[in-house]
Amino acid sequence: MTIFSTVNVALKALRRNPTRALLTTLGIVIGIAAVITMMEIGTGSSQSIRESIEKMGANTILILPGAFRLGGVSQGSGTQMSLTPEDCDAILRECLSVGTAVPVVNARGYQAISGSLNYAPNQIIGTSPDFFTIRNWTVDEGRFFTDREVASRARVCVIGSTITRELFGGNSPIDSELRIKDTTFRVVGTMVSKGANMMGSDEDDVIILPWTTARLRLTGLKTGTATNTTSTAATSPSDLYPGEGIAFYPEPDSNLETDTLLIPKFIQIDQIMLTAATPTKVDAAIDEVTALLRERHRLKPEDPDDFRIRNSAEFMSMLTGTTTVMTNLLLGVALISLIVGGVGIMNIMLVSVTERTREIGLRMAVGARSRDILQQFLIESIVLCLLGGIVGILLGHGAALLVNRYLTWPVASSPEAVVAAVVVSAAVGIVFGFYPAWKASRLDPIEALRYE
């Protein structure tokens, strides 16, 4: 017998008792439907968690200055003053795995004043406009400051909802002024509230301004090898020319120091914040940035890094790993249904062999070989499982859509799960149908013809 004639005989045998065939596949239908539903819900949950973590900055990489050692004692991260704005520009220009990078200047310990109200913000951050993209900030009212305002060291700022509430009573602060230290800033925008982060810190308790303005007006020009000290040279007439009453140099204007940006050897920034081009390129971005900064800082191979790199990839891996464990747990429960369905297939096929013993004996008596009988019953088992798998895939996808619609759980189609379901269905048919088929192929033709 050819394979086509064997398939034809198997299908005719299944059509003799469609009700029993339907009930036989019910276990497979339930198992496959459960697998597809769980896989789509699990995949959707993983994607939702990944997107949420990415919005929190999971693919954000933070570069911190290294620690300066004095007498063998580390003075703490940030004391080495090893990062410059030029480093940030070089990272953007030369590191292909980096999406966006911004310099960051932290100004802490200052009060913000508006009218008669004083408030100490949790964070005062100097940066550039791309910072809002990295941190997924959305403008609520007004606008963000621009690159031109960063270059011109404009006295503008963007504030969080907590600052709006504390300094402006919840009223619109756009174009209002607030004072930090001895500098007045104009509020050009407010940000949509984020609430507390996972560590409990208020994300909205922040003032963000151009980093050039923050470094010049608030924190001062911190330098590396160059120092920014005020000259103690005498300028009074009595010190220069006693008794003459004539100063060699005129008295400097009081605003000269605050309104003039000095050009030291290099200007330090507190951090460089960047994002990888994609979440999968975080490690590549770290490697590229490390190599570039070591080259720019002229570090020898045996020298340690004069900077530190931090990222949230481990945190993201932990949460996605938790989701994967839960998905696998649910998948294991669904696979139990498949095993139960497979046992049902085996049971019905054994009953079918018993009922059709005389038919098997007759076929073998007229020339059918044991291999033909084995193929026939295996094909019947596989067809039952494949039909159950197809119906289960449709029901599982439909159930996932219903869960998404009425329970608003995130779901995502999983082509891999569909392929796996088909393969598993065929495998169940082969595994659980082999013994009944083998038993049928081993029947003695004479004994089978005598069977009542």
C-alpha positions as CSV (number, residue, x, y, z in Angstrom):
1,M,0.0,0.0,0.0
2,T,1.2,3.5,-0.8
3,I,1.2,6.2,1.9
4,F,-1.7,8.0,0.1
5,S,-3.9,4.9,0.2
6,T,-3.0,4.3,3.9
7,V,-4.0,7.9,4.7
8,N,-7.3,7.4,2.8
9,V,-8.1,4.2,4.8
10,A,-7.2,6.0,8.1
11,L,-9.5,8.9,7.3
12,K,-12.4,6.6,6.3
13,A,-12.0,4.8,9.6
14,L,-12.2,8.1,11.6
15,R,-15.3,9.1,9.7
16,R,-17.1,6.0,10.8
17,N,-17.5,7.4,14.3
18,P,-17.2,11.2,14.2
19,T,-18.6,11.6,17.7
20,R,-16.0,9.4,19.3
21,A,-13.2,11.1,17.2
22,L,-14.4,14.5,18.5
23,L,-14.5,13.5,22.1
24,T,-11.1,11.9,21.7
25,T,-9.5,15.1,20.4
26,L,-11.2,17.2,23.2
27,G,-8.3,16.7,25.6
28,I,-5.8,17.8,22.9
29,V,-8.0,20.8,22.1
30,I,-8.1,21.9,25.7
31,G,-4.3,21.4,26.2
32,I,-3.3,23.3,23.0
33,A,-5.8,26.1,23.7
34,A,-4.4,26.4,27.2
35,V,-0.8,26.5,25.9
36,I,-1.6,29.2,23.3
37,T,-3.5,31.3,25.7
38,M,-0.8,31.1,28.4
39,M,2.0,31.8,25.9
40,E,0.2,34.9,24.4
41,I,-0.6,36.3,27.9
42,G,3.0,35.5,29.0
43,T,4.5,37.1,25.9
44,G,2.3,40.2,26.3
45,S,3.1,40.5,30.0
46,S,6.9,40.3,29.2
47,Q,6.7,42.9,26.6
48,S,4.6,45.2,28.8
49,I,7.1,44.9,31.7
50,R,10.0,45.4,29.3
51,E,8.4,48.6,27.9
52,S,7.6,49.8,31.4
53,I,11.2,49.2,32.6
54,E,12.6,50.9,29.5
55,K,10.4,54.0,30.2
56,M,12.0,53.9,33.7
57,G,15.4,53.9,32.1
58,A,16.4,50.3,32.1
59,N,18.5,50.8,29.0
60,T,20.0,53.9,30.5
61,I,23.7,53.9,31.2
62,L,25.2,56.3,33.7
63,I,28.9,57.3,33.6
64,L,30.3,58.7,36.8
65,P,33.7,60.2,37.5
66,G,36.2,58.0,39.2
67,A,37.4,58.2,42.8
68,F,40.6,60.2,43.6
69,R,42.9,58.6,46.1
70,L,44.8,60.6,48.7
71,G,47.4,58.7,50.6
72,G,45.9,55.4,49.4
73,V,42.4,56.4,50.6
74,S,39.6,56.7,48.1
75,Q,37.9,60.0,48.4
76,G,34.7,58.7,46.9
77,S,33.1,58.6,43.4
78,G,33.2,61.9,41.6
79,T,36.3,63.3,43.3
80,Q,38.6,62.6,40.4
81,M,36.9,65.1,38.1
82,S,37.6,63.0,35.0
83,L,34.5,63.7,32.8
84,T,34.1,66.6,30.4
85,P,31.5,67.8,27.9
86,E,33.9,66.9,25.1
87,D,33.7,63.2,26.4
88,C,29.9,63.4,25.9
89,D,30.3,64.8,22.4
90,A,32.9,62.1,21.5
91,I,30.5,59.3,22.7
92,L,27.7,60.6,20.5
93,R,30.1,60.9,17.6
94,E,32.0,57.7,17.8
95,C,30.0,55.0,19.7
96,L,27.6,53.4,17.2
97,S,25.7,51.5,19.9
98,V,24.8,54.7,21.7
99,G,21.5,56.3,21.0
100,T,21.6,59.6,23.0
101,A,24.0,61.0,25.5
102,V,23.8,64.2,27.7
103,P,26.0,65.8,30.2
104,V,24.6,66.2,33.7
105,V,25.5,68.7,36.5
106,N,24.0,68.1,39.9
107,A,23.2,71.1,42.1
108,R,22.1,70.1,45.5
109,G,21.4,71.9,48.8
110,Y,19.9,75.1,47.3
111,Q,16.6,76.6,48.0
112,A,14.2,77.7,45.4
113,I,12.4,81.0,46.1
114,S,9.3,82.4,44.5
115,G,7.8,85.5,46.1
116,S,7.4,84.7,49.8
117,L,7.6,81.0,49.4
118,N,10.8,79.0,49.9
119,Y,11.3,75.3,49.0
120,A,14.3,73.0,48.9
121,P,13.9,70.7,45.8
122,N,15.0,67.1,46.0
123,Q,16.9,67.6,42.7
124,I,18.3,70.5,40.7
125,I,19.7,69.1,37.5
126,G,21.7,70.8,34.8
127,T,21.6,69.0,31.5
128,S,20.7,69.3,27.8
129,P,17.3,68.9,26.0
130,D,17.8,65.2,25.1
131,F,17.7,64.4,28.9
132,F,13.9,64.7,28.7
133,T,13.9,62.0,26.0
134,I,16.2,59.7,28.0
135,R,14.0,60.0,31.1
136,N,10.8,59.8,29.1
137,W,9.6,63.2,30.5
138,T,6.5,64.7,28.8
139,V,5.8,68.4,28.8
140,D,2.6,69.3,30.6
141,E,2.5,73.0,29.9
142,G,4.9,75.3,28.1
143,R,8.0,73.8,26.5
144,F,11.4,72.3,27.3
145,F,14.5,74.5,26.9
146,T,16.5,74.3,23.7
147,D,20.1,73.6,22.6
148,R,20.5,77.3,21.8
149,E,19.5,78.2,25.4
150,V,22.1,75.7,26.6
151,A,24.8,77.3,24.4
152,S,23.9,80.8,25.5
153,R,23.7,79.8,29.2
154,A,20.1,81.1,29.4
155,R,18.5,81.4,32.8
156,V,15.5,79.2,32.1
157,C,14.2,76.1,33.8
158,V,11.6,73.3,33.6
159,I,10.0,72.2,36.8
160,G,8.1,69.1,38.1
161,S,4.5,69.1,39.5
162,T,5.8,69.1,43.1
163,I,7.7,72.4,42.5
164,T,4.6,73.8,40.9
165,R,2.5,72.9,43.9
166,E,5.0,74.1,46.5
167,L,6.1,77.4,45.0
168,F,3.2,78.4,42.8
169,G,0.2,76.9,44.7
170,G,-0.7,74.7,41.8
171,N,-1.2,77.7,39.5
172,S,0.4,77.9,36.1
173,P,4.1,78.9,36.6
174,I,4.8,79.6,32.9
175,D,6.9,82.7,32.4
176,S,7.0,83.2,36.2
177,E,10.3,83.6,38.0
178,L,12.0,81.6,40.7
179,R,15.3,82.3,42.4
180,I,18.0,79.8,43.2
181,K,21.0,81.0,45.1
182,D,21.4,84.6,43.7
183,T,20.2,83.8,40.2
184,T,16.7,84.3,38.9
185,F,15.3,81.7,36.4
186,R,12.3,82.0,34.2
187,V,10.0,78.9,34.1
188,V,9.4,77.9,30.5
189,G,7.7,74.6,31.1
190,T,6.2,72.0,33.5
191,M,6.4,68.2,33.2
192,V,3.7,65.6,33.5
193,S,3.6,64.0,36.9
194,K,5.4,60.7,37.4
195,G,4.8,60.2,41.1
196,A,7.3,58.2,43.2
197,N,9.9,55.8,41.7
198,M,10.5,52.3,42.9
199,M,12.8,53.6,45.7
200,G,10.1,55.9,47.0
201,S,11.7,59.1,45.8
202,D,9.4,61.8,44.4
203,E,10.2,62.1,40.7
204,D,8.3,65.3,40.4
205,D,10.4,67.2,43.0
206,V,12.9,68.4,40.4
207,I,14.1,71.6,38.7
208,I,15.9,71.1,35.4
209,L,17.9,73.8,33.7
210,P,20.7,74.1,31.1
211,W,23.9,72.5,32.3
212,T,26.0,75.4,31.3
213,T,23.9,77.7,33.4
214,A,23.9,75.3,36.4
215,R,27.7,75.0,36.2
216,L,28.3,78.8,35.9
217,R,25.6,80.2,38.1
218,L,25.1,77.5,40.8
219,T,27.9,75.1,41.3
220,G,30.9,77.1,40.0
221,L,33.5,76.1,37.5
222,K,35.1,72.9,38.9
223,T,38.3,72.2,37.0
224,G,40.8,69.4,36.8
225,T,44.4,70.3,36.7
226,A,43.6,74.0,36.5
227,T,42.2,75.7,39.5
228,N,39.7,78.5,39.8
229,T,40.8,80.6,42.7
230,T,40.3,84.3,43.2
231,S,43.4,86.3,42.9
232,T,44.8,87.7,46.1
233,A,47.0,90.3,44.4
234,A,46.8,93.7,45.9
235,T,44.9,96.3,43.9
236,S,44.7,99.2,46.3
237,P,46.9,102.2,45.8
238,S,48.5,101.8,49.2
239,D,49.5,98.2,48.4
240,L,50.8,99.0,44.9
241,Y,52.4,102.4,45.3
242,P,52.4,103.5,48.9
243,G,51.9,107.2,49.2
244,E,51.1,107.7,45.4
245,G,47.4,107.0,45.5
246,I,47.3,105.6,42.0
247,A,46.3,101.9,41.2
248,F,48.3,100.1,38.5
249,Y,45.1,98.2,37.5
250,P,41.5,99.5,37.7
251,E,39.1,97.9,40.2
252,P,37.3,94.9,38.5
253,D,33.5,95.2,38.0
254,S,31.5,93.3,40.6
255,N,29.6,91.4,37.9
256,L,32.6,90.4,36.0
257,E,33.2,87.1,37.8
258,T,29.6,85.9,37.6
259,D,28.9,87.1,34.0
260,T,32.0,85.8,32.4
261,L,32.6,82.1,31.6
262,L,36.2,81.4,32.3
263,I,38.0,78.9,30.1
264,P,40.1,76.6,32.2
265,K,42.0,73.6,31.0
266,F,38.7,71.6,31.0
267,I,35.4,71.9,32.7
268,Q,34.2,69.0,34.8
269,I,30.7,67.6,34.6
270,D,29.2,65.3,37.2
271,Q,27.8,62.6,35.0
272,I,27.1,61.5,31.5
273,M,23.8,59.9,30.9
274,L,23.2,57.9,27.8
275,T,20.9,55.3,26.3
276,A,21.8,52.3,24.1
277,A,20.5,52.4,20.6
278,T,18.4,49.3,21.5
279,P,18.0,47.4,24.8
280,T,19.9,44.5,23.3
281,K,23.0,46.8,22.6
282,V,23.5,47.8,26.3
283,D,26.6,45.6,26.7
284,A,28.0,46.7,23.3
285,A,27.5,50.4,24.2
286,I,29.3,49.9,27.6
287,D,32.2,48.3,25.8
288,E,32.5,51.0,23.2
289,V,32.2,53.8,25.8
290,T,34.8,52.2,28.0
291,A,37.3,51.9,25.2
292,L,36.7,55.4,24.0
293,L,37.0,57.1,27.4
294,R,40.2,55.1,28.2
295,E,41.6,56.3,24.9
296,R,40.6,59.9,25.5
297,H,41.9,59.9,29.1
298,R,45.2,58.4,27.9
299,L,45.0,55.5,30.3
300,K,47.6,52.8,29.9
301,P,46.5,49.1,29.7
302,E,47.5,48.5,33.3
303,D,45.8,51.7,34.6
304,P,42.4,51.3,36.2
305,D,39.4,53.2,34.8
306,D,39.1,56.8,36.0
307,F,35.3,56.5,35.6
308,R,32.5,54.2,36.6
309,I,29.7,52.9,34.5
310,R,26.3,51.9,36.0
311,N,23.2,50.5,34.2
312,S,19.9,48.9,35.1
313,A,20.2,45.8,32.9
314,E,20.4,43.5,35.9
315,F,17.1,45.0,37.3
316,M,15.5,44.5,33.9
317,S,16.8,41.0,33.7
318,M,15.4,40.2,37.1
319,L,11.9,41.4,36.3
320,T,11.8,39.8,32.9
321,G,13.2,36.6,34.4
322,T,10.4,36.6,37.0
323,T,7.9,36.9,34.2
324,T,9.5,34.1,32.3
325,V,9.3,31.8,35.4
326,M,5.6,32.6,35.8
327,T,5.0,31.9,32.1
328,N,6.9,28.6,32.2
329,L,4.9,27.7,35.3
330,L,1.6,28.3,33.5
331,L,2.9,26.5,30.5
332,G,3.8,23.5,32.6
333,V,0.2,23.4,33.9
334,A,-1.0,23.6,30.3
335,L,1.3,20.7,29.3
336,I,-0.3,18.5,31.9
337,S,-3.6,18.9,29.9
338,L,-1.7,17.8,26.8
339,I,-0.5,14.7,28.6
340,V,-4.0,13.9,29.8
341,G,-5.2,14.4,26.2
342,G,-2.5,12.1,25.0
343,V,-3.5,9.4,27.4
344,G,-7.1,9.8,26.1
345,I,-5.8,9.3,22.6
346,M,-4.0,6.1,23.5
347,N,-7.0,4.8,25.3
348,I,-9.4,5.3,22.4
349,M,-6.9,3.9,19.9
350,L,-6.6,0.8,22.0
351,V,-10.3,0.5,22.0
352,S,-10.3,1.0,18.3
353,V,-7.8,-1.8,17.8
354,T,-9.9,-4.1,19.8
355,E,-13.1,-3.3,17.9
356,R,-11.4,-3.7,14.5
357,T,-9.5,-6.8,15.2
358,R,-11.4,-8.8,12.5
359,E,-10.8,-6.0,10.0
360,I,-7.1,-6.0,10.7
361,G,-7.0,-9.8,10.3
362,L,-8.8,-9.6,7.0
363,R,-6.4,-6.9,5.7
364,M,-3.4,-8.9,6.7
365,A,-4.9,-12.1,5.1
366,V,-5.2,-10.4,1.7
367,G,-1.6,-9.1,1.8
368,A,-1.3,-6.1,4.1
369,R,2.0,-6.1,5.9
370,S,2.6,-5.2,9.5
371,R,4.1,-1.9,8.4
372,D,0.9,-1.0,6.6
373,I,-1.2,-1.7,9.7
374,L,1.3,0.3,11.9
375,Q,1.2,3.3,9.5
376,Q,-2.6,3.3,9.3
377,F,-3.1,3.5,13.1
378,L,-0.3,6.0,13.5
379,I,-1.8,8.2,10.8
380,E,-5.2,8.0,12.6
381,S,-3.6,9.1,15.8
382,I,-1.6,11.9,14.3
383,V,-4.7,13.2,12.3
384,L,-6.7,13.3,15.5
385,C,-4.0,15.2,17.3
386,L,-3.4,17.7,14.5
387,L,-7.1,18.4,14.1
388,G,-7.3,18.9,17.9
389,G,-4.2,21.2,17.7
390,I,-5.7,23.4,15.0
391,V,-8.9,23.8,16.8
392,G,-7.0,24.4,20.1
393,I,-4.9,27.1,18.4
394,L,-8.0,29.0,17.2
395,L,-9.7,28.6,20.6
396,G,-6.5,29.7,22.5
397,H,-6.0,32.8,20.4
398,G,-9.7,33.7,20.8
399,A,-9.4,33.2,24.6
400,A,-6.4,35.5,24.7
401,L,-8.2,38.2,22.8
402,L,-11.2,37.9,25.2
403,V,-8.8,38.2,28.2
404,N,-7.3,41.3,26.6
405,R,-10.7,42.9,25.9
406,Y,-12.5,42.2,29.1
407,L,-9.6,42.0,31.6
408,T,-7.3,44.5,29.8
409,W,-4.4,42.1,30.3
410,P,-1.6,42.6,27.7
411,V,-1.4,39.8,25.2
412,A,0.9,39.3,22.1
413,S,0.7,36.8,19.3
414,S,3.4,34.2,19.5
415,P,4.2,32.5,16.1
416,E,6.7,30.3,18.0
417,A,3.9,29.0,20.2
418,V,1.7,28.2,17.2
419,V,4.5,26.2,15.5
420,A,5.3,24.5,18.8
421,A,1.6,23.6,19.3
422,V,1.5,21.9,15.8
423,V,4.8,20.1,16.5
424,V,3.6,19.0,20.0
425,S,0.3,17.8,18.6
426,A,2.0,15.6,16.0
427,A,4.4,14.4,18.7
428,V,1.6,13.5,21.0
429,G,-0.1,11.6,18.2
430,I,3.1,9.6,17.5
431,V,4.0,8.9,21.1
432,F,0.6,8.0,22.4
433,G,-0.5,6.3,19.2
434,F,2.5,4.2,18.6
435,Y,1.7,1.4,21.2
436,P,-1.9,0.8,19.9
437,A,-0.6,0.8,16.3
438,W,2.3,-1.5,17.2
439,K,-0.2,-3.8,19.0
440,A,-2.4,-3.9,15.9
441,S,0.5,-4.6,13.6
442,R,1.6,-7.6,15.8
443,L,-1.8,-9.4,15.6
444,D,-1.8,-12.9,14.1
445,P,-4.0,-12.9,11.0
446,I,-5.7,-16.3,11.9
447,E,-6.3,-15.3,15.5
448,A,-7.6,-12.0,14.4
449,L,-10.1,-13.5,11.9
450,R,-11.4,-15.8,14.7
451,Y,-11.9,-12.8,17.1
452,E,-15.5,-12.3,18.0
